Amino acid sequence: MWGKKVLLAVITVFLVVLLTTPVLAAAQLTGSGAGTLLESGSAGQPFATFTGSGFFIAPDVVVTSQHVIRQASRIEIIYNNEIQLAAEVLASDEATDLALLKVHGLENVVTPLTLANANTVRQGSRVYAVGFPLPLIMGMQAKLSEGIISSMSGLQGDLKMIQISTPLQPGNSGGPLLNERAEVVGVVAGGLNAAALLQEGIMPQNVNYAVKINNIYNLAAFCGLEVTQGQAEGGTAMSAPDVMDVARQAVVFIMVLK
């Protein structure tokens, strides 16, 4: 059993981490993109470096969360912890919290992820989140976490999102949520604001959210992008290590100067 002082210290650190993240959509919802650094700009003005996650859906196009790149003055991606390239915003949709980034130079290197058929996304399905949580603490390698789809709607019944039990940390925002065939079923967005709810005597557990896959299809179609779609049904379930092997070929660490 943890002692009272230790428990309070753990809770305090947890709240501080969540409070440094950008707000996604409401007072009770906090994003999983994290502000990690404060530096001095060239004119002596401070600017912040924010980090998040993303993934290729085409050889030169990355999906991420809109709140990760919002008001960015510069965006860079790091692939495979070694290749660093500039990225430009191709499209952005605040209503669905999605953005598409144009990246040149990896067309012959990356393997874009397959997007799941929306009709195969079901409540109770096992899912995996892949991203770069708390990079200054946990390192720059991609991390995998596992959970299920708890609900086919998000905060206050938001039909653009799904609720997931998959553990998330600041920095996970924009990463892919994958099914057991390593197909994208959503984009990791955020979770309940534990700091706000704790003031009401509530500590939320395993309550996080992802943007539904059909919103990615819509934004890609708006830009005239061709993406790979998964099977309507069937297919062989993969092990978690195999899912990670597929994801690793497409996920990127995102750095944003604001």
C-alpha positions in Angstrom: 0.0 0.0 0.0 1.2 3.5 -0.8 1.5 5.9 2.1 -0.7 9.0 2.1 2.3 11.4 1.4 3.5 9.3 -1.5 0.0 9.0 -3.0 -0.6 12.8 -2.8 2.8 13.4 -4.5 1.9 11.0 -7.3 -1.5 12.7 -7.8 0.1 16.2 -7.8 2.6 15.2 -10.5 -0.2 13.7 -12.6 -2.2 17.0 -12.4 0.8 19.1 -13.3 1.4 17.0 -16.4 -2.2 17.3 -17.6 -2.3 21.0 -16.9 0.6 21.7 -19.3 -1.3 20.2 -22.3 -3.4 22.2 -24.8 -7.1 22.2 -24.3 -8.9 20.2 -27.0 -12.6 21.1 -27.0 -14.1 21.7 -23.5 -13.2 22.5 -20.0 -13.3 18.9 -19.0 -11.3 17.6 -22.0 -7.5 18.0 -22.2 -5.4 17.2 -25.2 -2.5 14.8 -25.3 0.0 17.1 -27.1 2.5 18.4 -24.6 4.3 21.7 -24.2 7.8 20.5 -23.4 10.2 23.4 -23.7 10.5 27.2 -23.4 13.2 28.9 -25.3 14.2 32.4 -26.4 13.4 33.6 -29.9 15.8 35.5 -32.2 14.3 38.8 -31.2 14.4 38.0 -27.5 10.7 37.0 -27.5 9.9 33.6 -25.9 8.4 30.8 -27.9 7.3 27.4 -26.9 8.2 24.0 -28.5 5.2 21.6 -28.4 5.4 18.0 -29.3 2.9 15.5 -30.6 2.5 12.4 -32.8 1.5 11.7 -36.3 1.5 9.1 -39.0 1.7 8.7 -42.8 -1.4 7.9 -44.8 0.3 8.6 -48.1 4.0 8.6 -49.0 4.2 12.4 -48.5 1.2 13.2 -46.2 1.0 12.9 -42.4 -2.1 13.0 -40.2 -2.0 14.6 -36.8 -4.3 16.5 -34.4 -5.2 20.1 -35.3 -4.6 21.2 -31.7 -1.0 20.0 -31.9 -0.1 22.3 -34.9 -2.5 25.2 -34.1 -0.8 28.6 -34.4 2.5 27.0 -35.4 5.3 29.1 -36.8 7.3 26.1 -37.7 6.6 22.3 -37.9 9.2 19.5 -38.1 8.8 15.8 -38.0 11.3 13.1 -36.9 11.0 9.7 -38.5 12.6 6.6 -37.0 14.4 8.7 -34.4 16.9 9.9 -37.0 15.5 11.7 -40.0 14.3 15.2 -39.3 12.3 17.2 -42.0 10.2 20.3 -42.2 6.5 19.9 -42.7 3.8 22.2 -44.1 0.1 22.3 -43.3 -1.8 20.9 -46.2 -5.3 21.0 -44.6 -6.7 21.7 -41.2 -10.1 21.2 -39.6 -10.8 22.6 -36.2 -14.3 21.0 -36.0 -12.8 17.4 -36.1 -9.4 18.3 -34.6 -7.5 16.9 -37.6 -4.7 18.2 -39.8 -2.8 16.9 -42.8 0.9 17.8 -43.2 2.9 17.7 -46.4 6.4 16.2 -45.9 8.9 15.7 -48.7 11.9 13.3 -48.7 10.5 10.1 -47.3 8.4 8.9 -50.2 10.6 5.8 -50.8 11.2 5.1 -47.1 7.8 5.1 -45.3 5.0 2.6 -45.5 1.7 4.5 -45.0 -0.8 3.0 -42.7 -4.0 1.4 -44.0 -7.3 3.1 -42.9 -9.9 0.7 -41.5 -13.3 0.4 -43.1 -15.6 2.5 -40.9 -18.1 -0.3 -40.7 -15.7 -2.6 -39.0 -15.1 -0.3 -36.0 -17.2 -1.7 -33.1 -17.7 -1.1 -29.4 -15.6 -3.5 -27.4 -13.0 -4.0 -30.1 -9.3 -4.2 -29.0 -7.3 -1.2 -30.0 -3.7 0.1 -29.8 -2.4 3.6 -29.5 1.0 4.4 -30.9 2.8 7.7 -30.3 5.5 9.6 -28.5 4.3 10.4 -24.9 6.3 12.6 -22.6 9.5 12.5 -24.8 11.7 14.4 -22.3 10.9 11.7 -19.7 10.2 8.5 -21.6 12.5 9.0 -24.6 12.1 9.6 -28.3 11.1 6.0 -29.3 7.5 5.3 -30.2 5.4 3.7 -27.5 2.5 1.2 -27.7 -0.5 1.1 -25.3 -3.5 -1.2 -25.4 -7.2 -0.9 -24.6 -10.7 -1.3 -26.0 -13.3 1.0 -27.6 -15.5 1.8 -24.7 -18.1 3.8 -26.6 -18.9 4.8 -30.1 -19.3 8.4 -29.0 -17.1 10.9 -27.3 -17.5 13.6 -24.7 -21.1 14.4 -24.0 -22.1 12.1 -26.8 -19.9 13.7 -29.5 -20.5 11.5 -32.6 -17.2 12.6 -34.2 -15.2 10.7 -31.6 -15.0 7.4 -29.8 -14.1 6.7 -26.2 -11.2 4.4 -25.5 -9.7 2.8 -22.4 -6.2 2.9 -23.9 -3.7 4.7 -21.6 -2.6 8.1 -23.0 0.0 10.7 -21.9 0.8 14.2 -23.1 2.5 13.8 -26.5 0.2 11.0 -27.7 -2.1 13.5 -29.6 -2.2 12.9 -33.3 -1.0 9.3 -33.1 -2.8 6.4 -34.7 -5.4 4.3 -32.9 -5.1 0.8 -34.6 -7.2 -2.3 -34.6 -5.8 -5.9 -34.5 -5.0 -5.8 -38.2 -2.8 -2.7 -37.7 -5.5 -0.6 -39.6 -6.2 3.0 -38.4 -9.6 3.3 -36.6 -9.0 6.8 -35.2 -6.6 9.6 -34.3 -5.7 9.9 -30.6 -7.1 13.2 -29.3 -7.1 13.5 -25.5 -8.8 12.6 -22.3 -10.8 14.0 -19.4 -9.2 16.8 -17.5 -8.4 15.1 -14.2 -7.4 18.4 -12.5 -10.9 19.9 -13.1 -12.8 16.7 -12.1 -10.7 16.2 -9.0 -12.0 19.4 -7.7 -15.4 17.8 -7.8 -14.1 14.7 -6.0 -13.9 12.6 -9.1 -10.7 10.9 -10.4 -11.4 9.6 -14.0 -9.8 6.3 -15.0 -9.2 5.0 -18.5 -11.4 7.7 -20.1 -9.7 8.9 -23.3 -10.9 9.8 -26.8 -10.0 9.5 -30.5 -11.4 11.1 -33.6 -13.3 8.6 -35.8 -11.8 7.2 -38.9 -14.5 8.6 -41.3 -13.3 12.1 -40.5 -9.9 11.2 -41.9 -11.5 9.9 -45.1 -13.4 13.1 -45.4 -10.4 15.4 -45.0 -8.3 13.2 -47.4 -11.1 13.3 -50.0 -11.3 17.1 -49.7 -7.5 17.2 -50.6 -7.9 14.7 -53.4 -5.7 12.2 -51.6 -5.7 8.5 -52.4 -5.5 6.3 -49.3 -5.4 2.6 -48.7 -8.7 1.2 -47.2 -8.9 -2.0 -45.2 -11.1 -5.0 -45.7 -14.9 -4.7 -45.1 -14.8 -7.7 -42.8 -12.6 -10.6 -41.9 -8.8 -10.6 -41.8 -6.3 -12.2 -39.4 -5.8 -10.6 -36.0 -2.1 -9.7 -35.4 -0.2 -9.8 -32.1 0.7 -6.6 -30.4 4.4 -6.8 -31.4 3.3 -7.3 -35.1 1.0 -4.3 -34.9 3.8 -2.2 -33.5 6.1 -3.4 -36.3 3.6 -2.1 -38.9 3.0 1.2 -37.0 6.8 1.9 -36.6 7.1 2.2 -40.4 4.7 5.1 -40.5 4.6 7.0 -37.2 6.5 10.3 -36.7 7.4 12.5 -33.8 6.2 16.1 -34.3 7.8 19.3 -33.0 6.0 22.6 -33.3 7.3 26.1 -32.6 4.6 28.5 -31.5 
